Amino acid sequence: MIREAITNFQISPTLTENIMQEVSRLEPTTPSGSKPLIPWAIGASSVVFIVLLLGFGSQYLGLFQKPYSLEAQTETTVELVDAQVIQNLDADPSVLNQFNQQNANRDGRENADDEKSNQASGDIGDYTRWNLPEGAKRKLGKGRITDIQFSPDNTRVALADTVGIWLYDVDTGAEIARLTEHTRKTEEALPRVLFSPDGKTFASTGYDNIIRIYETKSGKNLFSLEMPIGPARLFKFEKDGSWSTNIIPANEVESFNFIPNGKTIGIEIQGGRYLQSIKYLPDGKTLVIQNSNGTIWLWDINTGEQISTFSPNLPDPDLDTYQTLMQLEELPIPSRWTLATNTFVNTTLGGTQVIIAFAIGDKNGTMSIRDGHTDRQISILSRENRSKKDAAMGVGLPIVDRVKRPGKVRQIPNKLPYDWVKWITKIEFSPDGKTLVSWSHHRYVDRLNGRWSARQGPTELWDVASGKRLGILSLYEMRWSDVDVLFTQDGKTLAITGSGGCTIWDMTTKREIALFQGELDVIFSGNSKQFCLIKNEKMEIWDIATQSEIASINTVPGQYTYKQKNSAFFRQKPNHTAISWSGDIIAALDRFGSADLWQSKKSSKLRTLTTSYTNPFTTLAFANDGNTLASGDGYGNIQIWDLKTGKIRTTFTSQQKGFIGGLTFSTNNQTLTSESDGHIEVWDTTTGNQINYYTVPGVVDQPTAPEGISSQATVSLRFISFSYPMGITALTPNGGKLVALQNHQIGVWDIATRQHLSTITDTPFRAFILACSYDGKTFATQGEGRVSLWNTHTGEKLTTFNIPKDLIPTNKHALPPNIYAGAFTHNSNILAVGGSYRNNSLFLWDIANQSSIAVLRGHEYPVCRMAFSPDNTILASGDGGGDIHLWSLPGFRHLAKFKSVGGHINKIVFAPDSKTFATTNGHAGSYSSIDQGGIIYLWDVPSK
């Protein structure tokens, strides 16, 4: 029916008049029984075929199977380039995890490159060995829950995380199925779950760009489809400084091979396969897939066939106009010019016609709505549509200045200087297609320094049919927008949530029906009749029709955390709370890693579904016996892991409930010391009881102290983002050192004596700390093409190592080079650093002789973490793309390359015997589009 409607459909003049409000559900008809002999014939043929197979005999099977060996090895080669002072070593690309292949299939589950059937509750197995990256032997932790959803009939709740999808029975809490088909091959899309309107099926997405459809009752996989490829936009940068754009058709994207000529120096391809969203049409039988360029695909859930495809006719960015408006000498990288797009797809009442509309946001503050069938323009949304009073006041009606930030924050007038250019960064349709929400930035060039800069722009609501602006949220003295706009399923109610409160609006009457102050989150029930407020100490259920509170659930203060508010930089955010379609049950992930169900009417906890979910880790430490590992996260939680079982032995929480910067075991492993922004706590590893607590003066109580010893800085380089520490916590069993930036100076403290040792003022403006030696006597900083060594006790500069000038790119369009990671050998003889210098090189220096001894190459992405093994024979380097390289010492031979999953490498730690190392990915404060981390991978060190 839908396929036929798409072929013959003509859109009416007014889009919203055709948008359905309620959709009748179609029931399938019973198949005809006019051919009863066919099933009997098929059955008889099957019996004959099986008999023939049995008679054929297993002795002939060997003729069809070639011999193989799980222990087969590929010879590795590494070329050594001799030089008078420095050896340049490039990693051979053939060295790709040629060992530990026995880990590829554990407990009946395939590795990350294979598919496997659903894992039901009767086949629990060991999830610590599921879908491991090649070369890894175990993972610790389930990672973070990325999505929680109830089925429309309230019988099922699905949890999506970095391990898989877990389906539970709401009434009993029993686990129905564990769905582990999604593997982490990319980081482009968070795992999500979406139930069909009729509740019979649900769709899931993951990191592998595969959409899977399951039966809700059993969790059976019905079919899977790979994310389709849409048209892509090709940007070319010429030597004369000009840009040009071309469209690459969908069928040519994967085979496209650009051959540069003498005029072109760089290209960038945008769009194609990145999944932006999926949704069911109201009939429950059609799935809509949308990519980042606004292209959509309609799929028939019953047959698994593609029905149709629509691609928007996106205009070319008017680069010349932008350059003139911004008064720029040259344009920024092409990704800055990506147009914001969104697509509305639905059916009319009865499901006889499909409605498709595209919204396109430009870099001049305007948006256009176009008919997806005819490409006819429906309306233009821009500031020119404001009334004279609206334009004069610089604000919009009726939603004005309702979401405020706490504290004293000066409001920025909406009337901006003439030389500011409004960029539309993100747009979304309401579920009924009648309203469009837009987020924006204001770009400008600072006249004082000539730099490209930006300020937060307004979040606005628009009427699609008329093009009128319904409301605007006021600007504040912050750089980026941070408000969430959430509609009910029927599109009749709207919640706008910011850092200081929430306002609820009736979209039919365009009036506010509720206003709440304070930090909170809002979720709507599936039937569009209730909403839940998640607050610091309780959850409140409100009835929309009566505008009254109908239930309240008291919780432990801080038990449930708030999700990060919306920003164009965060394409996706984890969803940690959900309310059932009827509003009777709430599901929430608490800060301790438990997924709980609450009964809203009884104001009581129903049950805990599962535990052991883990937040992004910030630090790791092996016990001295090598059988135990400690981990800390950004919420103050510390876990003690049994490495033999892969399970958490005990968990305790810091008094600060903040970023755990360092951990170390005592020599006998009976106590664990943790550091959090200068607060030191000592724990009994068996009971989890706190034995001692003290602070390091000068770190926590001085006006000149840094904003937390564990503050992080974030780097965004084209397609990757990663963080590096602004302070170093070098804990040892007997104390250690704290080294941190403070007001462009570096302060050093002794942890055991709590003494301030030195303050270093002779540092570059953009310097940061790379590493501290294991004996606590020396630390290294980077700045402007050099690495400096300092005495921790006196603050004296010991020496400076300079990056070779021939490795510093001279092309003005190249990425700015920098050093982001460093590590000392345990005997403090060698310092290694790495970053984004040419070929993402690693530099090694002999500290005693103050000379360079090697340059290592092999990383595809900038290096962001490094570590030496305790026996000083292995160097591990991790980069922003999740790759880990191992190098042997002496000789600096490349041993192996591992591909971790989940974003940049955040931590590398070796076991005491130097035969095992542990890694984590991402961290809680990254600008990355996806909140990474929450899983620890254990790897074997290959033989040298």
Order of alpha helices (4+ residues) and beta strands (2+ residues): alpha-alpha-beta-beta-beta-beta-beta-beta-beta-beta-beta-beta-beta-beta-beta-beta-beta-beta-beta-beta-beta-alpha-beta-beta-beta-beta-alpha-beta-beta-beta-beta-beta-beta-beta-beta-beta-beta-beta-beta-beta-beta-beta-beta-beta-beta-beta-beta-beta-beta-beta-beta-beta-beta-beta-beta-beta-beta-beta-beta-beta-beta-beta-beta-beta-beta-beta-beta-beta-beta-beta-beta-beta-beta-beta-beta-beta
